[in-house]
Amino acid sequence: MLAVFMDYFSQTNIGESRWWSWVGVTWLAFVGWVIFQTILLFPFPIIANFTDPPLFESLMQAFTESAATETSPELGIYSLLFGLSATLAAMVGLALNGRARVMTMMFTLMAIVGFIITSRLASQGSESSLIMDVIGQIMGASPLAFGLFLLTFPTGLIVLYVCQKHVHKRTITSLHTAASSFRLPRVFEGFLLTWLVLGVFTFVANALGIIEVKYIFAGGTFWIYALVSLLFIPLQSATEEIVFRGYFNQGLTHVLKNKWLAFAITSLAFMALHLSNPEALQGSASGTLPIVMSGYFFFGFAMCLIVWLDDGLETAIGIHAGNNCFAAIIMNYENSVLPTPSVFLTGTDPVKDSISTVLVLGTLVAVIWWRRGGPKRDDPDLSNDKPSIADA
């Protein structure tokens, strides 16, 4: 039989890819992420008390005010019950076979919907943004807290990797790339290219008076934050790429049979993930939220295009890490979600920021398109030991 080599989005033709496997694994990965996040953020009050005692008092007050403004504590209990039910049903369902498994996973899906609805209703009117604001201040006061927060992202991949191997019965490599092995040089290529493009755009925009850039470098803790950023932000960025441009894109492309629809859905989900960012809250207050959030959608869709061009996540991970590290180290902006001391500081303007985002992303996609010769090309990395439909 003639072997037909698969691209990145066809890796799901091997192994287990029925709908119930995606539902169960997604939920269990989310639960695992919540557990590890709770563990890693548990020392935050201690760090705050040691670093800046008033921050500890502010954190405790934020927790108190958030709990006091909840719409209904009973809904919170129902949300917990739905969550526990979904988790137990997912674990049991993935271990069953045949009709029993399908019925159990349908119950899991209904429990997940119940969890989403009740948790959303329970949090209406709560002041959870106060908690995130204080957590941001703690990260800005302690590099240790900043590092722990960034580590909450990659630890969430532990359950996903286990399920990728034992539930989907595919290699972890197939989640990262269609090549025979992870192409690390492409990560560095994407990182350096992003710094180059952002640097040029920033210099030109400042020279033309489009943006105002302030030199604020003060040394001191800058070097510690820069080291933490270079070590851990790439892990945070890689996690978001693996989940959204990787796992979700592969799954939705397999189920919907349309990669473009999958790209749009995962880009909207990526945008929604950032609705709690400071700039999103500011945009909501000023009536510019759609413009502010459009940048996240464009970024997500551009990374989908990069993955399509590259047949893997490597370059997208490098671009995402380069973008975030540039903001954290080189040029941060006011009310940033990354509370790090940087070399330069600039303000925010929703319209200008959206235009610059499109221009920067368009340049990156164009360069990668040129570098790769388009989405269909002869790539030696993709011809060696690459799985094929004939091998399935």
C-alpha positions in Angstrom: 0.0 0.0 0.0 1.3 3.4 -0.9 2.2 5.5 2.2 0.6 8.9 2.3 2.6 11.2 4.7 0.5 13.2 7.1 0.8 16.9 7.9 0.6 18.2 11.4 -3.2 18.4 11.5 -3.6 14.8 10.3 -1.6 13.2 13.1 -4.9 12.3 14.7 -5.5 9.7 11.9 -3.4 7.5 14.1 -4.6 6.4 17.6 -7.8 7.3 19.4 -9.6 10.4 18.2 -13.3 9.9 18.8 -15.2 12.8 20.4 -15.4 11.3 23.8 -11.6 11.1 24.1 -11.2 14.8 23.5 -13.9 15.7 26.0 -12.5 13.5 28.7 -8.9 14.4 28.2 -9.6 18.2 28.0 -11.5 18.1 31.3 -8.9 16.0 33.1 -6.1 18.3 31.8 -8.1 21.3 33.1 -8.6 19.7 36.5 -4.9 18.9 36.7 -4.0 22.4 35.8 -6.2 23.8 38.6 -4.6 21.4 41.1 -1.1 22.3 40.2 -1.9 26.0 40.0 -3.3 25.9 43.5 -0.2 24.2 44.8 2.2 26.7 43.2 0.2 29.7 44.2 -0.3 28.5 47.8 2.9 30.3 49.0 1.8 33.7 47.6 0.5 35.0 51.0 3.7 33.9 52.7 5.8 35.6 50.0 3.7 38.7 50.2 4.0 38.9 54.0 7.8 38.4 53.8 8.3 40.8 50.9 5.8 43.6 51.7 3.4 43.0 54.7 0.8 45.6 53.4 0.5 43.4 50.2 -0.4 40.5 52.5 -3.2 42.5 54.1 -4.4 43.7 50.7 -4.6 40.1 49.5 -6.6 38.9 52.5 -8.9 41.9 52.1 -9.4 41.1 48.4 -10.3 37.5 49.3 -12.8 38.7 51.9 -14.4 41.2 49.6 -14.6 38.7 46.7 -16.4 36.1 48.9 -18.7 38.7 50.3 -19.9 39.9 46.9 -20.7 36.4 45.5 -24.2 36.2 44.1 -25.0 32.8 45.7 -22.8 30.6 47.9 -25.1 27.7 47.1 -24.3 28.0 43.4 -20.6 27.7 44.3 -21.4 24.3 46.0 -23.4 23.2 43.0 -20.4 24.2 40.8 -18.1 22.1 42.9 -20.4 19.1 42.7 -20.7 19.4 39.0 -16.9 19.6 38.7 -16.3 16.5 40.9 -19.0 14.6 39.0 -17.4 15.5 35.6 -14.0 14.4 36.9 -15.1 11.1 38.3 -17.2 10.3 35.2 -14.3 11.2 32.8 -11.9 8.9 34.7 -14.5 6.0 34.7 -15.6 6.6 31.1 -12.0 6.6 29.7 -11.6 3.2 31.4 -14.8 1.6 30.0 -15.5 0.2 26.6 -18.4 0.2 24.1 -21.8 1.7 24.9 -21.1 2.2 28.6 -18.2 4.4 27.8 -20.2 6.6 25.4 -23.0 7.0 27.9 -20.6 7.9 30.7 -18.8 10.4 28.5 -22.2 12.0 27.6 -22.8 12.4 31.3 -19.4 13.9 31.7 -20.1 16.5 29.0 -23.4 17.4 30.6 -21.7 17.8 34.0 -19.0 20.0 32.4 -21.8 22.3 31.0 -23.4 22.4 34.4 -20.1 23.3 36.0 -19.5 26.2 33.5 -23.0 27.6 34.0 -23.1 27.4 37.8 -19.6 28.7 38.3 -20.3 31.6 36.0 -23.5 32.4 37.8 -21.8 32.1 41.2 -19.1 34.5 40.2 -21.4 37.3 39.0 -20.8 40.4 40.9 -17.7 39.1 42.7 -14.6 41.2 43.0 -12.2 38.5 41.7 -10.4 41.2 39.7 -9.2 42.6 43.0 -7.5 39.4 43.8 -5.7 39.3 40.4 -4.7 42.9 40.9 -3.0 42.1 44.2 -1.4 39.0 42.8 0.1 41.1 40.1 1.5 43.5 42.7 3.0 40.6 44.5 4.6 39.3 41.3 6.0 42.8 40.8 7.5 42.8 44.2 8.9 39.3 44.2 10.7 37.5 41.3 10.0 34.3 43.2 6.3 34.9 43.0 6.6 35.8 39.3 8.5 32.6 38.6 5.9 30.4 40.5 3.1 32.0 38.5 4.8 31.3 35.2 5.4 27.7 36.3 1.6 27.2 36.7 1.4 27.0 32.9 3.8 24.1 32.0 2.7 22.0 35.0 -0.7 21.9 33.5 0.7 19.8 30.6 1.4 16.9 32.8 -2.0 15.4 32.6 -2.3 16.2 28.9 0.9 14.4 28.1 -0.1 11.3 30.1 -3.5 11.2 28.3 -1.9 11.9 24.9 0.1 8.7 25.3 -2.4 6.4 27.1 -5.8 7.7 25.9 -5.1 9.0 22.4 -2.3 6.4 22.0 -0.1 8.8 20.1 3.4 10.1 20.8 4.0 13.4 22.6 6.1 14.4 19.6 3.0 14.1 17.3 1.4 16.8 19.5 4.3 19.1 19.0 5.3 18.5 15.4 4.8 16.4 12.2 8.6 16.0 12.0 10.4 13.0 13.4 11.7 15.1 16.3 11.2 18.5 17.9 13.0 21.1 15.8 14.5 23.4 18.5 16.4 25.6 16.0 13.0 26.8 14.7 12.1 28.0 18.2 15.2 30.2 18.4 14.6 31.4 14.8 11.0 32.5 15.7 12.2 34.1 18.9 15.0 36.1 17.3 12.9 37.1 14.3 10.2 38.4 16.6 12.7 40.5 18.6 14.0 41.9 15.3 10.6 42.8 13.9 9.3 44.3 17.1 12.6 46.3 17.6 12.4 47.7 14.1 8.7 48.6 14.4 9.2 50.2 17.8 12.2 52.3 16.5 10.3 53.5 13.4 7.0 54.2 15.3 8.9 56.2 18.0 10.9 58.1 15.3 7.7 59.0 13.5 6.0 60.1 16.8 3.4 57.4 16.5 4.2 56.1 20.0 6.1 57.6 22.9 8.8 55.4 24.4 10.4 56.2 27.8 13.8 55.0 28.9 13.2 53.6 32.4 16.1 51.1 32.9 17.2 51.2 36.6 19.2 48.0 37.0 18.8 46.3 40.4 16.1 43.7 40.3 15.8 44.1 36.5 18.4 41.5 36.0 16.7 39.0 38.2 13.3 39.5 36.5 15.1 39.3 33.1 16.6 35.9 34.0 13.3 34.6 35.3 11.5 35.8 32.2 14.0 34.2 29.8 13.8 30.9 31.7 10.1 30.6 32.4 8.2 32.8 29.9 9.1 30.4 27.0 7.6 27.6 29.1 4.4 29.6 29.6 4.2 30.5 25.9 4.9 27.0 24.8 2.1 25.7 27.0 -0.5 28.1 25.4 0.7 27.0 21.9 0.6 23.3 22.7 -2.9 23.6 24.1 -4.5 26.0 21.6 -2.6 25.7 18.4 -1.7 22.1 19.1 -4.2 19.9 21.0 -7.4 21.9 20.3 -6.5 22.6 16.7 -5.7 19.0 16.0 -8.9 17.8 17.7 -11.3 20.3 16.1 -9.7 19.8 12.7 -10.3 16.1 13.1 -13.9 16.4 14.2 -15.0 19.3 12.0 -12.9 18.3 9.0 -12.1 22.0 8.4 -8.9 23.5 9.6 -10.0 27.1 9.0 -13.1 26.8 11.2 -10.9 25.2 13.8 -8.4 28.1 13.6 -11.2 30.6 14.1 -12.7 28.7 17.1 -9.3 28.3 18.9 -8.4 31.9 18.2 -11.7 33.0 19.8 -10.9 30.7 22.8 -7.4 32.1 23.1 -8.9 35.6 23.0 -11.4 34.7 25.8 -8.5 33.3 27.9 -7.1 36.9 28.2 -10.4 38.6 29.1 -9.1 39.0 32.7 -5.9 40.8 31.7 -5.6 44.4 32.9 -5.8 45.9 29.4 -9.1 44.0 28.8 -10.6 45.3 32.1 -9.5 48.8 31.1 -11.0 48.3 27.6 -14.2 47.1 29.1 -14.4 50.3 31.3 -13.6 52.6 28.4 -15.8 50.9 25.8 -12.9 49.7 23.6 -13.0 46.0 24.6 -13.7 44.7 21.1 -10.7 46.6 19.7 -8.4 45.6 22.6 -9.4 41.9 22.3 -9.1 41.8 18.5 -5.3 41.8 18.9 -5.5 38.5 20.8 -7.7 37.0 18.1 -5.3 38.1 15.3 -2.3 36.8 17.3 -4.0 33.4 17.8 -5.0 33.2 14.1 -1.5 34.2 12.9 0.0 31.5 15.1 -2.4 29.0 13.5 -1.1 30.1 10.1 2.5 29.7 11.3 1.8 26.1 12.5 0.1 25.3 9.1 3.1 26.7 7.3 5.6 24.9 9.5 3.8 21.6 10.1 4.6 22.0 13.8 4.5 24.3 16.8 8.2 25.1 17.0 8.2 28.5 15.2 4.9 29.6 16.8 6.4 28.8 20.2 9.4 30.9 19.4 7.3 33.8 18.2 5.0 33.7 21.2 7.9 33.5 23.6 9.8 36.2 21.8 6.7 38.5 21.9 6.2 38.0 25.7 9.9 38.2 26.6 10.2 41.4 24.5 7.4 43.0 26.5 8.7 41.8 29.9 12.4 42.7 29.3 12.8 45.3 26.5 9.6 47.4 26.3 6.7 46.9 28.7 3.5 49.0 28.7 1.4 50.6 31.3 -1.0 48.3 33.2 0.7 45.2 31.7 -0.1 41.7 32.9 3.6 41.2 33.1 4.7 43.3 36.2 8.3 43.3 35.3 10.9 46.2 35.2 11.9 46.7 31.6 14.3 48.9 29.6 11.6 51.0 28.0 8.0 51.8 28.8 5.2 52.9 26.5 1.5 53.8 26.8 -1.5 52.0 25.3 -3.8 53.1 22.6 -6.4 50.5 21.4 -6.6 51.7 17.8 -2.8 52.2 17.3 -2.0 48.9 19.2 -4.5 46.9 17.0 -3.0 48.3 13.8 0.6 47.7 14.9 -0.4 44.1 16.0 -1.7 43.4 12.5 1.4 44.9 10.8 3.8 43.0 13.1 1.9 39.7 12.7 1.6 40.1 9.0 5.3 40.7 8.7 6.1 37.6 10.7 3.7 35.4 8.7 5.1 36.7 5.4 8.7 36.1 6.5 8.0 32.6 7.6 6.0 31.9 4.4 9.0 33.1 2.4 11.4 31.1 4.6 9.4 27.9 4.3 8.4 28.3 0.7 4.7 28.2 1.5 2.6 25.5 3.3 3.5 22.7 0.8 7.2 22.0 0.3 9.8 19.3 0.4 11.2 19.4 3.9 13.8 16.8 4.8 12.8 17.0 8.4 9.3 15.8 7.4 10.4 12.9 5.3 12.5 10.9 7.8 10.5 8.3 9.9 7.4 10.4 9.6 4.2 8.4 10.4 2.0 7.6 7.5 -1.6 6.4 6.9 -0.1 3.2 5.7 1.5 2.7 9.1 -1.7 3.3 11.1 
